[in-house]
């Protein structure tokens, strides 16, 4: 889990090589544990990082895996987030079929339960 946090903070520091290493390490360690949600979050993070540095084939594989995990575990957030990133990846590749991915992500997000918060003055 610490590696995943390191990956996220490495992006802030613009150390993308470290971010990729940390995210990949996190995925490998979490796969060996019974942590399906955090494994999916790590795979989603890795896919997003890979897309950001132009490793599109690797990114597509990881983002597709995240979409499948989101569907398998009935997790609307993962299902929608993976589709958004797959849509962004399609746009980066110059594909014109990204609209369907964004539409699907919006449908999923709309049906997801939401919470409201109020602030106290």
C-alpha positions as CSV (number, residue, x, y, z in Angstrom):
1,X,0.0,0.0,0.0
2,X,2.9,2.3,0.8
3,X,4.2,1.9,-2.7
4,X,0.9,3.1,-4.2
5,X,1.1,6.2,-2.1
6,X,4.7,6.7,-3.2
7,X,3.6,6.4,-6.8
8,X,1.0,9.1,-6.4
9,X,3.4,11.4,-4.6
10,X,6.1,10.8,-7.2
11,X,3.7,12.1,-9.9
12,X,3.4,15.4,-7.9
13,X,7.2,15.5,-7.9
14,X,7.2,14.8,-11.6
15,X,9.3,11.6,-11.1
16,X,7.4,9.5,-13.5
17,X,9.9,6.7,-13.6
18,X,9.7,6.2,-9.9
19,X,5.9,6.5,-10.0
20,X,5.7,3.7,-12.6
21,X,8.1,1.5,-10.5
22,X,6.2,2.1,-7.3
23,X,2.8,1.5,-8.9
24,X,4.0,-1.7,-10.6
25,X,5.5,-2.9,-7.3
26,X,2.2,-2.2,-5.6
27,X,0.2,-4.1,-8.1
28,X,2.5,-7.2,-7.8
29,X,2.4,-7.1,-4.0
30,X,-1.4,-6.6,-3.8
31,X,-2.1,-9.4,-6.3
32,X,-0.7,-11.9,-3.7
33,X,-3.0,-10.7,-1.0
34,X,-6.8,-10.8,-0.7
35,X,-7.3,-7.2,-1.4
36,X,-9.4,-7.0,-4.6
37,X,-10.4,-3.3,-4.2
38,X,-6.9,-2.0,-3.5
39,X,-5.5,-4.3,-6.2
40,X,-7.9,-2.7,-8.7
41,X,-7.0,0.8,-7.5
42,X,-3.3,0.0,-8.0
43,X,-4.0,-1.4,-11.5
44,X,-6.0,1.7,-12.4
45,X,-3.2,3.9,-11.1
46,X,-0.6,2.0,-13.1
47,X,-2.7,2.2,-16.2
48,X,-3.2,5.9,-15.9
49,X,0.5,6.4,-15.4
50,X,1.4,4.3,-18.4
51,X,-1.0,6.3,-20.5
52,X,0.5,9.5,-19.3
53,X,4.0,8.5,-20.4
54,X,2.9,7.0,-23.8
55,X,2.9,3.3,-22.9
56,X,-0.5,2.9,-24.5
57,X,-0.6,-0.9,-25.0
58,X,0.4,-1.5,-21.3
59,X,-2.1,1.2,-20.2
60,X,-4.9,-0.4,-22.2
61,X,-4.3,-3.8,-20.7
62,X,-4.3,-2.4,-17.2
63,X,-7.3,-0.2,-17.7
64,X,-9.3,-3.0,-19.3
65,X,-8.4,-5.2,-16.3
66,X,-9.7,-2.5,-14.0
67,X,-12.9,-2.2,-15.9
68,X,-13.4,-6.0,-15.6
69,X,-12.6,-6.0,-11.9
70,X,-15.1,-3.1,-11.4
71,X,-17.8,-5.1,-13.2
72,X,-17.0,-8.3,-11.4
73,X,-17.1,-6.7,-7.9
74,X,-20.1,-4.4,-8.9
75,X,-18.0,-1.4,-8.1
76,X,-19.4,1.6,-10.0
77,X,-16.5,3.9,-9.2
78,X,-13.9,1.5,-10.7
79,X,-16.2,0.7,-13.7
80,X,-16.7,4.4,-14.4
81,X,-13.1,5.5,-13.7
82,X,-11.6,2.9,-15.9
83,X,-13.9,3.8,-18.8
84,X,-13.0,7.5,-18.4
85,X,-9.3,6.6,-18.6
86,X,-9.9,4.2,-21.5
87,X,-11.7,7.1,-23.3
88,X,-8.8,9.4,-22.6
89,X,-6.4,6.8,-23.9
90,X,-8.5,6.4,-27.1
91,X,-8.3,10.1,-27.6
92,X,-4.6,10.1,-27.1
93,X,-4.3,7.5,-29.8
94,X,-6.4,9.5,-32.1
95,X,-9.4,7.1,-32.0
96,X,-12.8,8.6,-32.5
97,X,-14.7,5.9,-30.6
98,X,-14.0,7.5,-27.2
99,X,-17.5,9.0,-27.0
100,X,-19.1,5.6,-26.2
101,X,-16.7,5.0,-23.3
102,X,-17.4,8.4,-21.8
103,X,-21.2,7.8,-22.3
104,X,-20.9,4.5,-20.5
105,X,-18.9,6.1,-17.7
106,X,-21.6,8.8,-17.2
107,X,-24.4,6.2,-17.1
108,X,-22.5,4.2,-14.5
109,X,-21.7,7.3,-12.4
110,X,-25.3,8.4,-12.5
111,X,-26.6,5.1,-11.1
112,X,-24.0,5.0,-8.4
113,X,-25.1,5.9,-4.9
114,X,-24.0,9.3,-3.8
115,X,-23.5,10.8,-0.4
116,X,-24.1,14.4,0.5
117,X,-22.2,16.4,3.1
118,X,-23.0,19.7,4.6
119,X,-20.7,22.0,6.3
120,X,-21.2,23.5,9.7
121,X,-20.7,27.2,10.0
